[in-house]
Amino acid sequence: MTKTRLLALAAFAPLAFASQFVASGAFAADEAIATANAEPATVEELVISPELTFRNRTEQTAPILSYDQEYFQRFEPVSAGDAMKRVPSVTFLSDVLESDGARLRGLDSAYTQILINGEQVPGANADRSFFVDRIPAELIERIEIVRSPSANRSGDAVAGALNIVLRDGQSLDGGYVRGGAAYYDDGEWAGSFGAVWGGQVGPGRLLVGVGVQERRSPKEKLSKRFDEPGGTLDNIEVQTDVRDGTDYSFNASYQVELEGAELSFDGFFVRTDRLQDEDSIEYLGGIRNNANLSILNDNDLDILTDNYSLRAKYEGDMFGGKTKVKVGYAAIIDDQFEFEDEFEYRRDGIPFPEDDRFTRDEINTDLEDREWTADVSHKQDFGLVGMEFGVQYKGKNRDLRIIETRARTTIPNAPAPRPTLPGPAVLQNDANVEIEETRIDPYLMYSGRTDFMRWEAGLRFETTTTTITDDSTGVAAADRVNEKDYAVLLPSVNFRFDVSDAGRVNLSAARTVRRPNFDQIQPVTLIEEFGDDDFRGNPDIEPETAWGFDVGYEHRIGRQGVVGLNFFYRDVTDLIEVINTGEEGDGGPGTTVYSIDNVGDGKVWGIEFDLSTPLTFIGLENTGVFLNYSWLDSEITDFAGERKFNNQSDYVFNVGVIQDIPSWNAAFGVTYRKQGDALSRVELEEVETSYGGDLEFFVEKRFGKNFVVRFTGTNLLDSSKDEVFDKFGSLADQAARDYDEYELETEKAGPVFQIVARWAF
């Protein structure tokens, strides 16, 4: 254990135990929302229920929005990401029909903490982010938006946290079977099957669920490339992109009530088997004939990813309070094989010369990321004040191996059959990196309430030690092992004031952290990483930190409705950005070595509005409306001046209506979603991304109390993703606006129709 960690634990221990002498007569704030402690719902209530379902009004002190699965279920989302499209302030920068890297408040995925059952899980990305489309929607009990953290939660959530809560033994009494089929614009079908059961088994309650879900995403892309804006059309590229795969899922939970205690076990497993097939043809001058055929490209990516997690928790009365012990193990195993076959014609401007060539690139990627976690905490009530202290541990081991090869051969005039590759492929890169990361985070938190107010205040001390062992080809011996050790103190405070029987105000302030990406702290020089310029990582960069404030008002409308308005602000320091080292690059005069460093500050702010309510107050008790709108903005200074945080959308907007028809045992509804433009500026490239609106509908027919059929349609407006690329050969050219290429790309997909049946038993 490092000296930093010893000092942290030594400092927090006497503070925690001294709290035992706080004046008596106290109350600790509730640990969980009211719905979490309710009796298990019958399967008919959850699956067949004709009742309109709205956002939960949580009882926690911290500002948390909670949406049960029934809020999404009628539109039959495919994944957790698909469900998150309907909650406030969540944007995506995915392809059409895709929802992978969730961006809370429009910030990059690295700023958004993704939790499953309140616990972090490893992801495949170097920025530690987790793709939410890995989790099938059928596993979800609810989704929570944690706008501001408490001391007993991990602090790496600058934008906030999205908690995916899976069903457990307390959430369901009974079982159901789900079967469905989806029809795609390219004429293909995809099926799905799922089954869930929960009930009493022995001394405890058991829940098990299984699912198999085929998924497709067929898209078409068109790119037009010019020498500069308004200039000459150099070429066009026509592309098809089909992503076809199957998800297999299993989850289980077992909970036993003991005398004065509870013991629980839970776990889930998700396998994604997916093929991404991209084929494109490039024509010079935009003329689609053989004389202008420039490039044929066949790019396939075969993905097999396993995510799994096992957790055990014991919570019971101890030492005059409640003690909780949790241990867990989670992993992602990601195997990918990608090949790209490229036939190049007209390489010297003459149709089909003898030096036309065929290139085959292959990339094998093997990733294993495994995490052990442990959490010990104790809560004590003293009447007006409650106290909680604990320590959380996480040990990560991440192994990454990437092997890249290339083979080339001369090809005859086009069109021609695929040639045989010459001899063995040539090794281009052999990357072999092992990352070990250890975190030990002690915390101390006080809480309490009066007749009209709840509050909590705490202090968290997060320590991190990261060791990177890089045995990649070409890495110097002195650069093979690098260690980074840092610590950050994270205070937080949350208040909730009941200003009336129906209204309440939330005030929150907290310090949060974003750790550097793994690839940013490796002191390895990558040749021609930025065009002709090189890039070298920096093991000495510090994590970004942010002071954040949230001020919100929430008002109950009748028995079920709720409306809320929230303002947030984040002041980010030690921003991690690319810098110019002033060193000459490997390419000689005119080339540069760039690196990465902490360069300054940034600010993020916005306003979030959400409404979900039945229209009972105007006599329409069977009509429910949903509306949320988030206006998002930020400011940052990079190598070229001021800009917003990269790819932060200007806004995100959702509106929907559901109409139940009790006399017909039927219902229908529609939703519309739109997110604003997003800008990105990095070295040598600037991108503006725009999305079309997404319109969805469902029609539901219930048969008795045990059977329901739903017909849904998504992407009814043939939504497109439009991107404008400004590309440059060097940073000097970027500053002078001397273009290397200007590209317009449009990606489109057609509607998807789905029919789903559920039978409860």
SVG drawing of the C-alpha trace seen along z (x, -y; Angstrom):
<svg xmlns="http://www.w3.org/2000/svg" viewBox="-65 -32 81 56">
<polyline fill="none" stroke="black" stroke-width="0.4" points="0.0,0.0 1.4,-3.4 2.2,-6.1 -0.7,-8.2 -3.2,-5.5 -1.9,-4.9 -2.2,-8.6 -5.7,-8.7 -7.0,-5.8 -5.2,-7.1 -6.9,-10.5 -10.4,-9.1 -10.5,-6.5 -10.4,-8.8 -12.9,-11.1 -15.3,-8.3 -15.0,-6.9 -15.1,-10.4 -18.5,-10.7 -19.8,-8.2 -19.8,-11.0 -22.1,-13.3 -25.0,-14.6 -27.7,-11.9 -31.2,-12.0 -30.5,-11.8 -31.8,-10.5 -29.9,-9.2 -31.2,-10.0 -32.9,-7.1 -30.5,-4.9 -32.8,-4.0 -35.8,-5.3 -39.2,-4.2 -39.8,-2.0 -36.7,0.1 -38.2,1.3 -41.7,2.0 -43.3,5.4 -42.5,7.4 -44.8,6.4 -46.9,9.1 -45.9,9.9 -49.3,8.7 -48.7,5.3 -45.3,5.0 -45.9,6.7 -49.6,6.5 -50.5,3.4 -52.7,0.9 -51.8,-1.8 -49.8,-4.8 -46.3,-4.9 -44.4,-8.1 -41.1,-9.2 -40.6,-8.1 -40.3,-10.8 -37.4,-9.6 -36.9,-10.1 -33.1,-10.4 -31.4,-13.7 -29.1,-13.7 -30.8,-14.9 -31.7,-11.6 -34.3,-11.0 -35.7,-7.4 -37.5,-5.8 -39.0,-2.3 -38.9,0.2 -42.6,-0.4 -41.8,-3.9 -39.9,-2.5 -41.5,0.9 -44.4,0.1 -42.0,-1.2 -40.0,2.1 -36.4,0.7 -33.7,3.1 -31.0,2.1 -30.3,0.0 -28.9,-2.7 -32.2,-2.6 -34.1,-3.1 -31.8,-6.0 -32.8,-8.0 -36.0,-8.8 -34.6,-10.3 -33.4,-13.9 -30.0,-15.2 -28.7,-11.9 -27.2,-12.3 -25.3,-9.9 -22.8,-10.4 -23.5,-7.0 -24.5,-5.9 -28.2,-5.9 -30.1,-3.1 -27.2,-2.8 -27.0,-3.9 -23.7,-2.9 -21.6,-5.6 -24.1,-7.6 -23.1,-11.3 -24.9,-12.8 -25.3,-16.6 -23.7,-16.2 -20.2,-15.6 -17.9,-12.9 -18.5,-9.4 -15.4,-9.6 -17.2,-12.3 -20.3,-10.1 -20.2,-7.3 -22.0,-4.2 -23.1,-2.0 -24.9,1.4 -26.7,2.0 -24.8,-0.9 -21.4,0.5 -18.9,-0.4 -18.1,2.2 -15.1,2.4 -15.5,1.3 -13.4,1.9 -12.5,-1.7 -9.2,-3.4 -11.2,-6.2 -12.8,-3.6 -16.3,-4.2 -18.8,-1.4 -21.1,-1.0 -24.7,-0.8 -25.9,1.0 -24.2,4.1 -27.1,4.5 -30.4,5.8 -33.4,3.8 -35.2,6.9 -32.8,7.1 -33.6,3.6 -35.8,2.8 -35.1,-1.0 -32.7,-3.6 -31.5,-6.4 -29.9,-9.7 -27.6,-10.8 -27.1,-14.5 -24.7,-15.1 -22.7,-12.6 -22.6,-11.8 -19.5,-10.9 -20.4,-7.2 -20.4,-7.1 -17.3,-7.1 -16.4,-10.7 -15.5,-10.1 -18.7,-11.5 -18.1,-15.1 -21.3,-15.1 -23.2,-12.8 -23.9,-9.1 -26.4,-6.7 -27.3,-3.8 -28.8,-0.7 -30.6,1.3 -31.3,4.9 -34.2,6.9 -33.7,8.7 -35.7,11.1 -37.6,8.3 -38.8,6.8 -41.0,9.5 -43.5,12.1 -44.3,14.5 -42.9,15.0 -43.4,14.1 -42.2,15.1 -41.5,12.6 -41.2,13.4 -40.8,11.0 -39.6,10.2 -38.3,7.0 -38.5,6.2 -35.8,3.9 -35.7,1.6 -33.4,4.0 -36.1,6.7 -34.4,8.8 -36.0,10.1 -34.5,10.5 -36.1,12.5 -36.0,12.2 -36.9,14.4 -36.8,13.8 -38.1,15.3 -38.0,14.0 -39.3,15.5 -39.2,14.4 -40.5,15.9 -39.8,17.6 -37.3,20.4 -36.3,21.9 -35.6,19.2 -35.1,16.4 -36.4,14.9 -34.9,15.9 -35.1,14.2 -33.7,15.6 -33.9,14.3 -32.6,15.4 -32.7,13.8 -31.7,14.2 -32.0,11.2 -31.0,10.7 -30.0,7.2 -29.5,5.5 -28.5,2.0 -28.5,1.6 -27.4,-1.9 -26.3,-3.6 -23.7,-6.4 -22.7,-8.9 -19.5,-11.0 -18.6,-13.9 -15.0,-15.2 -13.8,-18.6 -10.5,-20.3 -12.0,-23.1 -15.4,-24.5 -17.2,-25.5 -14.3,-24.0 -13.8,-21.2 -15.5,-17.8 -12.6,-15.4 -14.5,-12.1 -17.6,-10.5 -17.9,-7.3 -21.0,-5.2 -21.1,-2.9 -23.3,-0.2 -22.9,0.5 -24.7,3.5 -24.3,4.5 -25.8,7.9 -25.5,9.8 -27.0,11.7 -27.1,10.9 -27.3,13.6 -28.1,12.7 -28.6,14.2 -29.1,12.7 -29.9,14.1 -30.5,12.7 -31.0,14.4 -31.9,12.6 -32.3,14.0 -33.7,12.2 -31.8,13.1 -32.5,12.0 -31.6,8.3 -29.7,8.7 -30.0,9.5 -27.7,11.5 -27.9,11.2 -26.1,12.6 -26.5,11.3 -24.9,11.7 -25.4,11.1 -23.8,12.3 -24.1,10.8 -22.5,12.1 -22.5,10.0 -21.7,11.8 -21.7,9.3 -20.5,8.7 -20.0,5.2 -19.9,5.3 -18.9,2.1 -18.6,2.1 -17.8,-1.0 -17.0,-2.3 -15.2,-5.5 -15.4,-7.4 -13.3,-10.3 -15.2,-13.5 -18.5,-12.0 -19.0,-10.2 -20.2,-6.6 -18.7,-4.5 -15.7,-2.1 -13.6,-4.8 -13.7,-6.8 -13.7,-3.9 -11.0,-4.8 -11.3,-2.5 -13.2,0.7 -13.2,1.4 -14.5,4.3 -14.2,3.8 -15.5,6.5 -15.2,6.4 -16.1,9.6 -16.8,9.0 -17.3,11.4 -17.7,9.6 -18.5,11.1 -19.5,8.9 -20.2,10.5 -20.5,9.5 -20.8,11.3 -21.7,9.6 -22.3,10.6 -23.6,8.2 -24.3,8.6 -26.1,5.9 -27.0,6.2 -27.3,4.7 -23.9,4.3 -22.2,2.0 -25.5,0.2 -25.9,-0.7 -26.0,1.0 -22.9,2.5 -22.6,3.4 -20.0,5.6 -19.9,6.0 -17.5,7.9 -17.6,8.2 -15.9,9.4 -16.6,8.0 -15.0,8.5 -15.1,7.8 -13.5,10.1 -13.5,8.6 -12.1,10.5 -12.2,8.7 -10.9,9.5 -11.0,6.9 -9.9,7.1 -9.9,4.4 -9.5,5.3 -8.8,2.2 -8.5,2.3 -6.8,-1.0 -7.3,-2.0 -6.1,-5.1 -3.3,-5.6 -1.4,-7.9 -4.6,-9.4 -4.5,-7.0 -7.4,-4.4 -6.2,-1.0 -2.4,-1.3 -0.2,1.7 0.7,0.4 -2.8,0.6 -2.7,2.5 -4.7,4.6 -4.0,4.1 -5.2,6.4 -4.9,5.1 -5.8,7.4 -6.1,6.4 -6.5,8.9 -7.5,7.3 -7.7,9.3 -8.8,7.5 -9.3,8.8 -10.3,6.3 -11.0,7.8 -11.9,5.9 -12.2,7.0 -14.1,4.7 -14.8,4.5 -16.8,2.1 -17.1,2.0 -19.3,-0.7 -21.1,-1.4 -24.1,-3.7 -25.0,-5.0 -28.1,-7.0 -28.0,-9.7 -31.4,-11.2 -30.9,-14.6 -27.7,-13.5 -26.7,-10.3 -23.2,-9.2 -21.8,-6.8 -18.2,-5.9 -16.5,-3.3 -13.8,-2.4 -14.1,-1.2 -11.5,0.8 -11.1,1.6 -8.3,3.6 -8.2,3.6 -6.0,5.8 -6.3,5.0 -4.5,6.9 -4.6,5.6 -3.0,7.3 -3.3,5.8 -1.6,7.4 -1.7,5.6 -0.5,7.1 -0.5,5.9 -0.1,7.6 0.0,6.0 0.1,7.1 -0.3,5.6 -3.7,6.2 -5.0,6.2 -7.3,3.7 -10.7,3.2 -13.1,4.8 -11.3,8.0 -11.8,11.0 -10.2,10.9 -6.5,11.9 -4.6,14.2 -2.5,12.5 1.3,12.8 3.1,14.8 2.9,14.1 1.5,10.8 4.0,8.3 3.7,7.4 3.0,3.7 2.4,3.5 2.4,5.8 1.0,3.9 1.1,5.8 0.0,3.7 -0.8,4.6 -2.4,2.1 -2.8,2.6 -4.8,0.0 -5.6,-0.1 -8.0,-2.4 -8.6,-2.7 -11.2,-5.4 -12.2,-6.1 -15.2,-8.4 -17.1,-10.0 -20.6,-11.4 -23.1,-13.0 -26.9,-13.3 -30.0,-14.4 -33.5,-15.9 -36.0,-18.2 -39.8,-18.5 -39.1,-20.4 -35.4,-19.6 -33.0,-16.8 -29.3,-17.2 -26.1,-15.2 -22.5,-16.4 -19.4,-14.3 -15.8,-14.0 -14.2,-11.3 -10.5,-10.7 -9.8,-8.8 -6.3,-7.4 -5.2,-5.8 -2.1,-3.9 -1.7,-2.9 1.1,-0.8 1.4,-0.3 3.7,2.4 4.2,1.9 5.9,4.7 4.9,3.5 7.2,3.8 9.6,0.8 9.1,-0.4 12.4,-1.3 13.3,0.6 13.2,-2.6 9.6,-3.2 8.2,0.3 7.1,-0.3 5.4,-3.5 3.7,-4.1 1.4,-7.0 0.2,-7.6 -2.2,-10.4 -4.9,-11.3 -7.8,-13.8 -10.1,-15.1 -13.7,-15.2 -16.2,-17.1 -19.9,-17.0 -23.1,-18.4 -26.8,-17.9 -29.9,-19.7 -33.6,-19.0 -36.2,-21.5 -39.9,-20.8 -41.3,-24.2 -44.9,-23.0 -46.9,-19.8 -46.2,-19.3 -42.9,-21.2 -39.3,-20.8 -36.0,-22.4 -32.7,-20.5 -29.3,-22.2 -26.1,-20.3 -22.4,-21.0 -19.6,-18.5 -16.1,-18.1 -15.6,-15.3 -12.7,-13.9 -11.9,-12.5 -8.9,-10.3 -6.6,-10.3 -7.2,-7.8 -4.9,-4.8 -3.4,-5.6 -2.6,-9.2 -0.2,-8.2 2.0,-5.9 5.3,-7.8 5.4,-6.0 6.0,-8.0 3.5,-7.2 4.9,-8.0 2.6,-10.1 -0.3,-9.9 -1.5,-13.4 -0.9,-13.4 2.8,-13.8 3.3,-14.7 4.1,-12.4 2.5,-12.0 3.9,-11.0 2.0,-10.2 2.7,-11.9 2.8,-9.8 3.0,-13.0 -0.5,-14.4 -2.8,-14.9 -6.5,-14.0 -9.1,-16.7 -11.2,-17.9 -14.4,-19.9 -16.5,-21.8 -20.1,-21.4 -23.4,-22.9 -27.0,-21.9 -30.1,-23.9 -33.4,-22.3 -37.1,-22.6 -39.6,-19.6 -43.4,-19.8 -45.9,-16.9 -48.9,-17.1 -51.7,-15.1 -51.0,-11.5 -48.6,-10.5 -47.4,-13.5 -44.1,-15.4 -42.5,-18.4 -38.9,-19.5 -36.5,-22.3 -32.8,-22.1 -29.7,-24.3 -26.2,-22.8 -22.7,-24.3 -19.3,-22.6 -16.0,-24.4 -13.3,-22.0 -9.6,-22.5 -6.5,-20.8 -8.0,-20.1 -6.2,-17.4 -5.4,-18.7 -2.8,-18.1 0.2,-20.4 3.1,-21.2 6.5,-20.1 8.5,-22.1 10.5,-19.0 11.1,-18.0 9.2,-14.9 10.4,-11.7 9.6,-13.0 12.3,-15.7 12.0,-19.4 8.4,-20.6 7.1,-17.9 6.4,-18.1 6.1,-15.9 2.9,-16.6 2.1,-15.4 -0.7,-15.9 -0.8,-17.9 -2.9,-19.8 -3.5,-23.1 -6.2,-25.1 -9.8,-25.3 -13.3,-24.8 -16.9,-25.5 -20.1,-23.6 -23.6,-24.7 -27.2,-24.1 -30.9,-24.0 -32.9,-20.8 -36.7,-20.6 -38.8,-17.4 -42.5,-16.7 -44.4,-13.5 -48.0,-13.4 -51.5,-12.1 -53.9,-14.8 -56.4,-14.0 -56.6,-17.7 -58.3,-18.4 -60.5,-15.2 -58.2,-12.9 -57.1,-10.4 -56.2,-7.8 -53.9,-10.2 -50.2,-10.6 -47.7,-13.1 -43.9,-13.1 -41.6,-16.0 -38.0,-16.8 -35.7,-19.5 -32.1,-20.2 -30.2,-23.2 -26.5,-22.6 -23.5,-24.8 -19.8,-25.0 -16.5,-26.8 -13.0,-25.6 -9.7,-26.9 -7.6,-24.6 -4.7,-25.0 -6.8,-27.1 -8.8,-29.2 -12.2,-29.0 -14.8,-26.3 -17.4,-24.1 -16.4,-20.8 -16.1,-18.4 -19.3,-17.0 -21.6,-18.6 -25.0,-18.9 -26.7,-22.3 -29.8,-20.6 -31.8,-17.4 -35.5,-17.2 -38.1,-14.4 -41.9,-14.6 -44.5,-11.8 -48.0,-10.9 -49.7,-7.6 -53.4,-7.0 -55.0,-4.1 -58.4,-2.8 -59.7,-0.7 -63.0,0.3 -60.9,1.9 -58.1,3.2 -55.8,1.3 -53.4,-1.6 -51.3,-3.6 -48.6,-6.2 -46.0,-8.2 -42.7,-9.9 -40.4,-12.3 -36.7,-12.9 -34.3,-15.5 -30.8,-16.4 -29.0,-19.6 -25.8,-20.0 -22.5,-19.0 -19.0,-20.4 -15.6,-18.8 -12.2,-20.2 -9.1,-18.1 -5.7,-18.2 -6.0,-18.3 -9.8,-17.7 -13.0,-19.6 -16.4,-17.9 -19.9,-19.2 -22.5,-16.5 -26.3,-16.9 -29.1,-14.4 -32.6,-14.2 -35.6,-13.8 -36.6,-10.3 -40.3,-9.5 -41.6,-6.2 -45.0,-4.7 -46.6,-1.7 -50.0,0.0 -50.9,2.4 -53.7,4.9 -54.2,6.8 -56.0,10.1 -57.2,10.9 -54.8,10.3 -52.0,12.5 -51.3,11.7 -50.3,8.6 -49.2,7.9 -47.4,4.7 -46.6,3.4 -43.9,0.7 -42.2,-1.4 -39.0,-3.3 -37.0,-5.7 -40.2,-6.5 -38.7,-9.7 -35.8,-7.9 -33.5,-9.9 -30.1,-10.8 -26.7,-11.6 -25.0,-14.4 -21.3,-15.3 -19.1,-18.0 -15.4,-17.3 -12.7,-20.0 -9.4,-18.2 -5.8,-19.6 -2.3,-18.4 -0.7,-20.1 -1.6,-22.3 -0.1,-25.2 -2.5,-24.5 -5.4,-24.2 -4.7,-27.7 -4.3,-29.2 -7.5,-27.3 -5.4,-25.7 -7.5,-22.6 -6.3,-19.2 -9.8,-18.0 -13.4,-19.1 -16.0,-16.3 -19.7,-16.0 -21.1,-12.7 -24.7,-11.6 -25.7,-8.3 -29.3,-7.1 -31.4,-4.2 -35.0,-3.2 -37.8,-2.4 -37.8,0.6 -41.1,2.4 -41.4,4.9 -44.1,7.1 -43.8,8.5 -45.9,10.7 -45.7,11.2 -47.4,13.9 -47.4,13.7 -47.8,16.8"/>
</svg>
